[in-house]
Every structure is written in structure tokens, then in C-alpha cells.
């Protein structure tokens, strides 16, 4: 891969992780929980992100393309 492709993909990954973490923090605050993020917060944030159709769905597998 060329360096520009690597830079672009790392930028996309950074935005994706940022959105998931931000949503997980919102969920934690909504549930009046304190302390660090837990796996349940991140999993729920990913589920909500996936349900909102922001992830591309593969036509063959109907699974998110990012996790094939």
C-alpha cells in the first residue's frame, strides 16, 4: 500500500473509534454510571451505530464490511 492510502485508512479508523467512544460515554452518562468505560458501553454504542445504518452492509453476507 502506498503511504497516502495508509494515512487515509488510519484517519477513517480514528474517526470511527472516536464516534464509538463518544456514543459509549453518552450511554454511560445516560445510565448515571461513574468510572471508566466498560465493554458493555462500547458494545451497546457499536450496536446503536450499526442499527443507524452508518456502516456499509455487504450484499453477500449482510454483515458490516469492516468486520468480515
HTML snippet that shows the backbone in 3Dmol.js (N, CA, C, O; Angstrom):
<script src="https://3Dmol.org/build/3Dmol-min.js"></script>
<div id="view" style="width:600px;height:400px;position:relative"></div>
<script>
const pdb = `
ATOM      1  N   UNK A   1       0.829  -1.177   0.000  1.00  0.00           N
ATOM      2  CA  UNK A   1       0.000   0.000   0.000  1.00  0.00           C
ATOM      3  C   UNK A   1       0.877   1.244   0.000  1.00  0.00           C
ATOM      4  O   UNK A   1       1.968   1.265   0.569  1.00  0.00           O
ATOM      5  N   UNK A   2       0.382   2.243  -0.634  1.00  0.00           N
ATOM      6  CA  UNK A   2       1.121   3.489  -0.647  1.00  0.00           C
ATOM      7  C   UNK A   2       0.911   4.224   0.682  1.00  0.00           C
ATOM      8  O   UNK A   2      -0.080   3.996   1.376  1.00  0.00           O
ATOM      9  N   UNK A   3       1.845   5.098   1.023  1.00  0.00           N
ATOM     10  CA  UNK A   3       1.712   5.840   2.290  1.00  0.00           C
ATOM     11  C   UNK A   3       0.429   6.674   2.373  1.00  0.00           C
ATOM     12  O   UNK A   3      -0.130   6.834   3.458  1.00  0.00           O
ATOM     13  N   UNK A   4      -0.032   7.196   1.262  1.00  0.00           N
ATOM     14  CA  UNK A   4      -1.256   8.001   1.300  1.00  0.00           C
ATOM     15  C   UNK A   4      -2.484   7.150   1.625  1.00  0.00           C
ATOM     16  O   UNK A   4      -3.403   7.633   2.287  1.00  0.00           O
ATOM     17  N   UNK A   5      -2.517   5.903   1.177  1.00  0.00           N
ATOM     18  CA  UNK A   5      -3.627   5.006   1.500  1.00  0.00           C
ATOM     19  C   UNK A   5      -3.606   4.670   2.987  1.00  0.00           C
ATOM     20  O   UNK A   5      -4.652   4.632   3.633  1.00  0.00           O
ATOM     21  N   UNK A   6      -2.423   4.427   3.523  1.00  0.00           N
ATOM     22  CA  UNK A   6      -2.290   4.119   4.945  1.00  0.00           C
ATOM     23  C   UNK A   6      -2.748   5.306   5.788  1.00  0.00           C
ATOM     24  O   UNK A   6      -3.442   5.122   6.788  1.00  0.00           O
ATOM     25  N   UNK A   7      -2.374   6.499   5.404  1.00  0.00           N
ATOM     26  CA  UNK A   7      -2.776   7.700   6.136  1.00  0.00           C
ATOM     27  C   UNK A   7      -4.294   7.876   6.068  1.00  0.00           C
ATOM     28  O   UNK A   7      -4.919   8.211   7.074  1.00  0.00           O
ATOM     29  N   UNK A   8      -4.885   7.656   4.911  1.00  0.00           N
ATOM     30  CA  UNK A   8      -6.335   7.800   4.763  1.00  0.00           C
ATOM     31  C   UNK A   8      -7.077   6.777   5.616  1.00  0.00           C
ATOM     32  O   UNK A   8      -8.046   7.113   6.296  1.00  0.00           O
ATOM     33  N   UNK A   9      -6.620   5.531   5.578  1.00  0.00           N
ATOM     34  CA  UNK A   9      -7.283   4.490   6.365  1.00  0.00           C
ATOM     35  C   UNK A   9      -7.133   4.731   7.858  1.00  0.00           C
ATOM     36  O   UNK A   9      -8.068   4.471   8.615  1.00  0.00           O
ATOM     37  N   UNK A  10      -5.992   5.217   8.295  1.00  0.00           N
ATOM     38  CA  UNK A  10      -5.816   5.494   9.717  1.00  0.00           C
ATOM     39  C   UNK A  10      -6.713   6.653  10.154  1.00  0.00           C
ATOM     40  O   UNK A  10      -7.207   6.659  11.281  1.00  0.00           O
ATOM     41  N   UNK A  11      -6.923   7.617   9.288  1.00  0.00           N
ATOM     42  CA  UNK A  11      -7.833   8.718   9.595  1.00  0.00           C
ATOM     43  C   UNK A  11      -9.269   8.246   9.718  1.00  0.00           C
ATOM     44  O   UNK A  11      -9.991   8.668  10.621  1.00  0.00           O
ATOM     45  N   UNK A  12      -9.684   7.371   8.811  1.00  0.00           N
ATOM     46  CA  UNK A  12     -11.043   6.821   8.865  1.00  0.00           C
ATOM     47  C   UNK A  12     -11.237   6.004  10.137  1.00  0.00           C
ATOM     48  O   UNK A  12     -12.277   6.103  10.788  1.00  0.00           O
ATOM     49  N   UNK A  13     -10.244   5.201  10.489  1.00  0.00           N
ATOM     50  CA  UNK A  13     -10.323   4.391  11.704  1.00  0.00           C
ATOM     51  C   UNK A  13     -10.403   5.272  12.950  1.00  0.00           C
ATOM     52  O   UNK A  13     -11.145   4.970  13.884  1.00  0.00           O
ATOM     53  N   UNK A  14      -9.641   6.354  12.958  1.00  0.00           N
ATOM     54  CA  UNK A  14      -9.643   7.263  14.105  1.00  0.00           C
ATOM     55  C   UNK A  14     -11.017   7.909  14.285  1.00  0.00           C
ATOM     56  O   UNK A  14     -11.496   8.035  15.412  1.00  0.00           O
ATOM     57  N   UNK A  15     -11.644   8.313  13.206  1.00  0.00           N
ATOM     58  CA  UNK A  15     -12.983   8.904  13.276  1.00  0.00           C
ATOM     59  C   UNK A  15     -13.992   7.861  13.755  1.00  0.00           C
ATOM     60  O   UNK A  15     -14.849   8.168  14.584  1.00  0.00           O
ATOM     61  N   UNK A  16     -13.900   6.650  13.250  1.00  0.00           N
ATOM     62  CA  UNK A  16     -14.810   5.577  13.647  1.00  0.00           C
ATOM     63  C   UNK A  16     -14.705   5.305  15.148  1.00  0.00           C
ATOM     64  O   UNK A  16     -15.721   5.254  15.841  1.00  0.00           O
ATOM     65  N   UNK A  17     -13.494   5.131  15.645  1.00  0.00           N
ATOM     66  CA  UNK A  17     -13.290   4.867  17.076  1.00  0.00           C
ATOM     67  C   UNK A  17     -13.766   6.052  17.908  1.00  0.00           C
ATOM     68  O   UNK A  17     -14.365   5.865  18.967  1.00  0.00           O
ATOM     69  N   UNK A  18     -13.507   7.255  17.442  1.00  0.00           N
ATOM     70  CA  UNK A  18     -13.954   8.446  18.159  1.00  0.00           C
ATOM     71  C   UNK A  18     -15.469   8.504  18.297  1.00  0.00           C
ATOM     72  O   UNK A  18     -15.984   8.862  19.357  1.00  0.00           O
ATOM     73  N   UNK A  19     -16.179   8.157  17.242  1.00  0.00           N
ATOM     74  CA  UNK A  19     -17.640   8.175  17.295  1.00  0.00           C
ATOM     75  C   UNK A  19     -18.176   7.107  18.241  1.00  0.00           C
ATOM     76  O   UNK A  19     -19.133   7.350  18.976  1.00  0.00           O
ATOM     77  N   UNK A  20     -17.562   5.928  18.223  1.00  0.00           N
ATOM     78  CA  UNK A  20     -18.000   4.849  19.114  1.00  0.00           C
ATOM     79  C   UNK A  20     -17.749   5.233  20.572  1.00  0.00           C
ATOM     80  O   UNK A  20     -18.620   5.039  21.420  1.00  0.00           O
ATOM     81  N   UNK A  21     -16.578   5.770  20.867  1.00  0.00           N
ATOM     82  CA  UNK A  21     -16.254   6.162  22.236  1.00  0.00           C
ATOM     83  C   UNK A  21     -17.170   7.289  22.709  1.00  0.00           C
ATOM     84  O   UNK A  21     -17.632   7.278  23.850  1.00  0.00           O
ATOM     85  N   UNK A  22     -17.426   8.243  21.850  1.00  0.00           N
ATOM     86  CA  UNK A  22     -18.313   9.355  22.209  1.00  0.00           C
ATOM     87  C   UNK A  22     -19.715   8.848  22.537  1.00  0.00           C
ATOM     88  O   UNK A  22     -20.321   9.282  23.517  1.00  0.00           O
ATOM     89  N   UNK A  23     -20.226   7.940  21.726  1.00  0.00           N
ATOM     90  CA  UNK A  23     -21.552   7.363  21.970  1.00  0.00           C
ATOM     91  C   UNK A  23     -21.542   6.538  23.251  1.00  0.00           C
ATOM     92  O   UNK A  23     -22.512   6.575  24.009  1.00  0.00           O
ATOM     93  N   UNK A  24     -20.469   5.796  23.509  1.00  0.00           N
ATOM     94  CA  UNK A  24     -20.367   4.994  24.726  1.00  0.00           C
ATOM     95  C   UNK A  24     -20.351   5.881  25.963  1.00  0.00           C
ATOM     96  O   UNK A  24     -20.967   5.537  26.972  1.00  0.00           O
ATOM     97  N   UNK A  25     -19.662   7.009  25.907  1.00  0.00           N
ATOM     98  CA  UNK A  25     -19.659   7.949  27.026  1.00  0.00           C
ATOM     99  C   UNK A  25     -21.049   8.528  27.257  1.00  0.00           C
ATOM    100  O   UNK A  25     -21.464   8.703  28.403  1.00  0.00           O
ATOM    101  N   UNK A  26     -21.768   8.824  26.185  1.00  0.00           N
ATOM    102  CA  UNK A  26     -23.136   9.317  26.308  1.00  0.00           C
ATOM    103  C   UNK A  26     -24.028   8.280  26.993  1.00  0.00           C
ATOM    104  O   UNK A  26     -24.842   8.618  27.852  1.00  0.00           O
ATOM    105  N   UNK A  27     -23.866   7.019  26.603  1.00  0.00           N
ATOM    106  CA  UNK A  27     -24.656   5.949  27.209  1.00  0.00           C
ATOM    107  C   UNK A  27     -24.338   5.803  28.686  1.00  0.00           C
ATOM    108  O   UNK A  27     -25.242   5.601  29.498  1.00  0.00           O
ATOM    109  N   UNK A  28     -23.066   5.904  29.045  1.00  0.00           N
ATOM    110  CA  UNK A  28     -22.658   5.782  30.441  1.00  0.00           C
ATOM    111  C   UNK A  28     -23.279   6.901  31.267  1.00  0.00           C
ATOM    112  O   UNK A  28     -23.789   6.655  32.360  1.00  0.00           O
ATOM    113  N   UNK A  29     -23.242   8.116  30.759  1.00  0.00           N
ATOM    114  CA  UNK A  29     -23.829   9.260  31.473  1.00  0.00           C
ATOM    115  C   UNK A  29     -25.345   9.128  31.567  1.00  0.00           C
ATOM    116  O   UNK A  29     -25.938   9.469  32.591  1.00  0.00           O
ATOM    117  N   UNK A  30     -25.969   8.636  30.507  1.00  0.00           N
ATOM    118  CA  UNK A  30     -27.422   8.465  30.484  1.00  0.00           C
ATOM    119  C   UNK A  30     -27.872   7.485  31.562  1.00  0.00           C
ATOM    120  O   UNK A  30     -28.950   7.641  32.134  1.00  0.00           O
ATOM    121  N   UNK A  31     -27.048   6.477  31.840  1.00  0.00           N
ATOM    122  CA  UNK A  31     -27.372   5.477  32.855  1.00  0.00           C
ATOM    123  C   UNK A  31     -26.881   5.869  34.248  1.00  0.00           C
ATOM    124  O   UNK A  31     -26.946   5.067  35.180  1.00  0.00           O
ATOM    125  N   UNK A  32     -26.390   7.104  34.389  1.00  0.00           N
ATOM    126  CA  UNK A  32     -25.884   7.618  35.670  1.00  0.00           C
ATOM    127  C   UNK A  32     -24.811   6.713  36.283  1.00  0.00           C
ATOM    128  O   UNK A  32     -24.820   6.453  37.486  1.00  0.00           O
ATOM    129  N   UNK A  33     -23.902   6.244  35.454  1.00  0.00           N
ATOM    130  CA  UNK A  33     -22.803   5.408  35.914  1.00  0.00           C
ATOM    131  C   UNK A  33     -21.542   6.240  35.997  1.00  0.00           C
ATOM    132  O   UNK A  33     -21.375   7.209  35.257  1.00  0.00           O
ATOM    133  N   UNK A  34     -20.653   5.857  36.904  1.00  0.00           N
ATOM    134  CA  UNK A  34     -19.376   6.551  37.027  1.00  0.00           C
ATOM    135  C   UNK A  34     -18.248   5.568  36.758  1.00  0.00           C
ATOM    136  O   UNK A  34     -18.471   4.363  36.643  1.00  0.00           O
ATOM    137  N   UNK A  35     -17.044   6.092  36.660  1.00  0.00           N
ATOM    138  CA  UNK A  35     -15.882   5.253  36.409  1.00  0.00           C
ATOM    139  C   UNK A  35     -15.556   5.171  34.936  1.00  0.00           C
ATOM    140  O   UNK A  35     -16.139   5.887  34.122  1.00  0.00           O
ATOM    141  N   UNK A  36     -14.625   4.301  34.592  1.00  0.00           N
ATOM    142  CA  UNK A  36     -14.203   4.188  33.187  1.00  0.00           C
ATOM    143  C   UNK A  36     -15.249   3.492  32.325  1.00  0.00           C
ATOM    144  O   UNK A  36     -16.182   2.869  32.832  1.00  0.00           O
ATOM    145  N   UNK A  37     -15.076   3.610  31.020  1.00  0.00           N
ATOM    146  CA  UNK A  37     -15.949   2.888  30.092  1.00  0.00           C
ATOM    147  C   UNK A  37     -15.754   1.399  30.277  1.00  0.00           C
ATOM    148  O   UNK A  37     -14.647   0.926  30.534  1.00  0.00           O
ATOM    149  N   UNK A  38     -16.835   0.677  30.143  1.00  0.00           N
ATOM    150  CA  UNK A  38     -16.785  -0.775  30.234  1.00  0.00           C
ATOM    151  C   UNK A  38     -17.146  -1.361  28.877  1.00  0.00           C
ATOM    152  O   UNK A  38     -17.634  -0.666  27.987  1.00  0.00           O
ATOM    153  N   UNK A  39     -16.893  -2.657  28.745  1.00  0.00           N
ATOM    154  CA  UNK A  39     -17.187  -3.320  27.472  1.00  0.00           C
ATOM    155  C   UNK A  39     -18.649  -3.193  27.094  1.00  0.00           C
ATOM    156  O   UNK A  39     -18.974  -3.060  25.914  1.00  0.00           O
ATOM    157  N   UNK A  40     -19.535  -3.233  28.075  1.00  0.00           N
ATOM    158  CA  UNK A  40     -20.969  -3.139  27.776  1.00  0.00           C
ATOM    159  C   UNK A  40     -21.315  -1.798  27.130  1.00  0.00           C
ATOM    160  O   UNK A  40     -22.201  -1.733  26.277  1.00  0.00           O
ATOM    161  N   UNK A  41     -20.622  -0.726  27.530  1.00  0.00           N
ATOM    162  CA  UNK A  41     -20.880   0.584  26.935  1.00  0.00           C
ATOM    163  C   UNK A  41     -20.446   0.610  25.470  1.00  0.00           C
ATOM    164  O   UNK A  41     -21.159   1.122  24.607  1.00  0.00           O
ATOM    165  N   UNK A  42     -19.281   0.056  25.208  1.00  0.00           N
ATOM    166  CA  UNK A  42     -18.748   0.068  23.846  1.00  0.00           C
ATOM    167  C   UNK A  42     -19.563  -0.844  22.937  1.00  0.00           C
ATOM    168  O   UNK A  42     -19.833  -0.500  21.786  1.00  0.00           O
ATOM    169  N   UNK A  43     -19.953  -2.003  23.452  1.00  0.00           N
ATOM    170  CA  UNK A  43     -20.766  -2.914  22.644  1.00  0.00           C
ATOM    171  C   UNK A  43     -22.121  -2.293  22.302  1.00  0.00           C
ATOM    172  O   UNK A  43     -22.584  -2.394  21.166  1.00  0.00           O
ATOM    173  N   UNK A  44     -22.745  -1.659  23.275  1.00  0.00           N
ATOM    174  CA  UNK A  44     -24.039  -1.024  23.023  1.00  0.00           C
ATOM    175  C   UNK A  44     -23.890   0.148  22.055  1.00  0.00           C
ATOM    176  O   UNK A  44     -24.740   0.349  21.187  1.00  0.00           O
ATOM    177  N   UNK A  45     -22.827   0.912  22.198  1.00  0.00           N
ATOM    178  CA  UNK A  45     -22.584   2.028  21.277  1.00  0.00           C
ATOM    179  C   UNK A  45     -22.390   1.513  19.858  1.00  0.00           C
ATOM    180  O   UNK A  45     -22.911   2.101  18.911  1.00  0.00           O
ATOM    181  N   UNK A  46     -21.651   0.428  19.702  1.00  0.00           N
ATOM    182  CA  UNK A  46     -21.454  -0.154  18.371  1.00  0.00           C
ATOM    183  C   UNK A  46     -22.781  -0.668  17.810  1.00  0.00           C
ATOM    184  O   UNK A  46     -23.070  -0.489  16.627  1.00  0.00           O
ATOM    185  N   UNK A  47     -23.588  -1.310  18.666  1.00  0.00           N
ATOM    186  CA  UNK A  47     -24.879  -1.825  18.215  1.00  0.00           C
ATOM    187  C   UNK A  47     -25.775  -0.687  17.730  1.00  0.00           C
ATOM    188  O   UNK A  47     -26.418  -0.802  16.686  1.00  0.00           O
ATOM    189  N   UNK A  48     -25.817   0.405  18.481  1.00  0.00           N
ATOM    190  CA  UNK A  48     -26.620   1.556  18.081  1.00  0.00           C
ATOM    191  C   UNK A  48     -26.083   2.193  16.803  1.00  0.00           C
ATOM    192  O   UNK A  48     -26.853   2.612  15.939  1.00  0.00           O
ATOM    193  N   UNK A  49     -24.762   2.262  16.689  1.00  0.00           N
ATOM    194  CA  UNK A  49     -24.136   2.805  15.486  1.00  0.00           C
ATOM    195  C   UNK A  49     -24.479   1.940  14.276  1.00  0.00           C
ATOM    196  O   UNK A  49     -24.791   2.455  13.202  1.00  0.00           O
ATOM    197  N   UNK A  50     -24.421   0.647  14.458  1.00  0.00           N
ATOM    198  CA  UNK A  50     -24.726  -0.295  13.379  1.00  0.00           C
ATOM    199  C   UNK A  50     -26.200  -0.218  12.997  1.00  0.00           C
ATOM    200  O   UNK A  50     -26.534  -0.265  11.813  1.00  0.00           O
ATOM    201  N   UNK A  51     -27.084  -0.102  13.987  1.00  0.00           N
ATOM    202  CA  UNK A  51     -28.518  -0.025  13.707  1.00  0.00           C
ATOM    203  C   UNK A  51     -28.911   1.261  12.984  1.00  0.00           C
ATOM    204  O   UNK A  51     -29.927   1.302  12.290  1.00  0.00           O
ATOM    205  N   UNK A  52     -28.110   2.301  13.146  1.00  0.00           N
ATOM    206  CA  UNK A  52     -28.443   3.561  12.488  1.00  0.00           C
ATOM    207  C   UNK A  52     -28.012   3.582  11.020  1.00  0.00           C
ATOM    208  O   UNK A  52     -28.077   4.625  10.368  1.00  0.00           O
ATOM    209  N   UNK A  53     -27.576   2.441  10.502  1.00  0.00           N
ATOM    210  CA  UNK A  53     -27.192   2.272   9.101  1.00  0.00           C
ATOM    211  C   UNK A  53     -26.019   3.146   8.684  1.00  0.00           C
ATOM    212  O   UNK A  53     -25.925   3.532   7.519  1.00  0.00           O
ATOM    213  N   UNK A  54     -25.125   3.463   9.611  1.00  0.00           N
ATOM    214  CA  UNK A  54     -23.943   4.230   9.245  1.00  0.00           C
ATOM    215  C   UNK A  54     -22.828   3.333   8.722  1.00  0.00           C
ATOM    216  O   UNK A  54     -21.855   3.822   8.147  1.00  0.00           O
ATOM    217  N   UNK A  55     -22.964   2.031   8.917  1.00  0.00           N
ATOM    218  CA  UNK A  55     -21.958   1.105   8.409  1.00  0.00           C
ATOM    219  C   UNK A  55     -22.425   0.521   7.089  1.00  0.00           C
ATOM    220  O   UNK A  55     -23.605   0.219   6.915  1.00  0.00           O
ATOM    221  N   UNK A  56     -21.496   0.364   6.166  1.00  0.00           N
ATOM    222  CA  UNK A  56     -21.829  -0.253   4.882  1.00  0.00           C
ATOM    223  C   UNK A  56     -22.105  -1.736   5.102  1.00  0.00           C
ATOM    224  O   UNK A  56     -21.378  -2.408   5.833  1.00  0.00           O
ATOM    225  N   UNK A  57     -23.146  -2.236   4.474  1.00  0.00           N
ATOM    226  CA  UNK A  57     -23.514  -3.635   4.606  1.00  0.00           C
ATOM    227  C   UNK A  57     -23.130  -4.370   3.325  1.00  0.00           C
ATOM    228  O   UNK A  57     -23.440  -3.937   2.216  1.00  0.00           O
ATOM    229  N   UNK A  58     -22.455  -5.480   3.513  1.00  0.00           N
ATOM    230  CA  UNK A  58     -22.053  -6.297   2.379  1.00  0.00           C
ATOM    231  C   UNK A  58     -23.293  -6.951   1.767  1.00  0.00           C
ATOM    232  O   UNK A  58     -24.150  -7.456   2.491  1.00  0.00           O
ATOM    233  N   UNK A  59     -23.388  -6.942   0.457  1.00  0.00           N
ATOM    234  CA  UNK A  59     -24.555  -7.513  -0.220  1.00  0.00           C
ATOM    235  C   UNK A  59     -24.608  -9.022  -0.049  1.00  0.00           C
ATOM    236  O   UNK A  59     -25.698  -9.591   0.013  1.00  0.00           O
ATOM    237  N   UNK A  60     -23.456  -9.685   0.028  1.00  0.00           N
ATOM    238  CA  UNK A  60     -23.433 -11.144   0.143  1.00  0.00           C
ATOM    239  C   UNK A  60     -23.766 -11.614   1.553  1.00  0.00           C
ATOM    240  O   UNK A  60     -24.614 -12.489   1.730  1.00  0.00           O
ATOM    241  N   UNK A  61     -23.109 -11.045   2.554  1.00  0.00           N
ATOM    242  CA  UNK A  61     -23.188 -11.598   3.896  1.00  0.00           C
ATOM    243  C   UNK A  61     -24.140 -10.869   4.819  1.00  0.00           C
ATOM    244  O   UNK A  61     -24.494 -11.396   5.874  1.00  0.00           O
ATOM    245  N   UNK A  62     -24.569  -9.657   4.447  1.00  0.00           N
ATOM    246  CA  UNK A  62     -25.416  -8.818   5.291  1.00  0.00           C
ATOM    247  C   UNK A  62     -24.745  -8.504   6.620  1.00  0.00           C
ATOM    248  O   UNK A  62     -25.426  -8.261   7.617  1.00  0.00           O
ATOM    249  N   UNK A  63     -23.410  -8.507   6.642  1.00  0.00           N
ATOM    250  CA  UNK A  63     -22.655  -8.140   7.837  1.00  0.00           C
ATOM    251  C   UNK A  63     -21.876  -6.872   7.529  1.00  0.00           C
ATOM    252  O   UNK A  63     -21.617  -6.577   6.362  1.00  0.00           O
ATOM    253  N   UNK A  64     -21.496  -6.115   8.559  1.00  0.00           N
ATOM    254  CA  UNK A  64     -20.693  -4.917   8.310  1.00  0.00           C
ATOM    255  C   UNK A  64     -19.389  -5.266   7.597  1.00  0.00           C
ATOM    256  O   UNK A  64     -18.699  -6.210   7.982  1.00  0.00           O
ATOM    257  N   UNK A  65     -19.058  -4.511   6.570  1.00  0.00           N
ATOM    258  CA  UNK A  65     -17.861  -4.772   5.777  1.00  0.00           C
ATOM    259  C   UNK A  65     -16.590  -4.633   6.592  1.00  0.00           C
ATOM    260  O   UNK A  65     -15.576  -5.247   6.260  1.00  0.00           O
ATOM    261  N   UNK A  66     -16.624  -3.839   7.647  1.00  0.00           N
ATOM    262  CA  UNK A  66     -15.410  -3.605   8.420  1.00  0.00           C
ATOM    263  C   UNK A  66     -14.972  -4.826   9.201  1.00  0.00           C
ATOM    264  O   UNK A  66     -13.810  -4.916   9.595  1.00  0.00           O
ATOM    265  N   UNK A  67     -15.874  -5.770   9.435  1.00  0.00           N
ATOM    266  CA  UNK A  67     -15.560  -6.907  10.282  1.00  0.00           C
ATOM    267  C   UNK A  67     -15.762  -8.241   9.588  1.00  0.00           C
ATOM    268  O   UNK A  67     -16.245  -9.185  10.213  1.00  0.00           O
ATOM    269  N   UNK A  68     -15.413  -8.347   8.340  1.00  0.00           N
ATOM    270  CA  UNK A  68     -15.547  -9.610   7.606  1.00  0.00           C
ATOM    271  C   UNK A  68     -14.427 -10.546   7.934  1.00  0.00           C
ATOM    272  O   UNK A  68     -14.378 -11.658   7.407  1.00  0.00           O
TER     273      UNK A  68
END
`;
const viewer = $3Dmol.createViewer("view");
viewer.addModel(pdb, "pdb");
viewer.setStyle({}, {cartoon: {color: "spectrum"}});
viewer.zoomTo();
viewer.render();
</script>
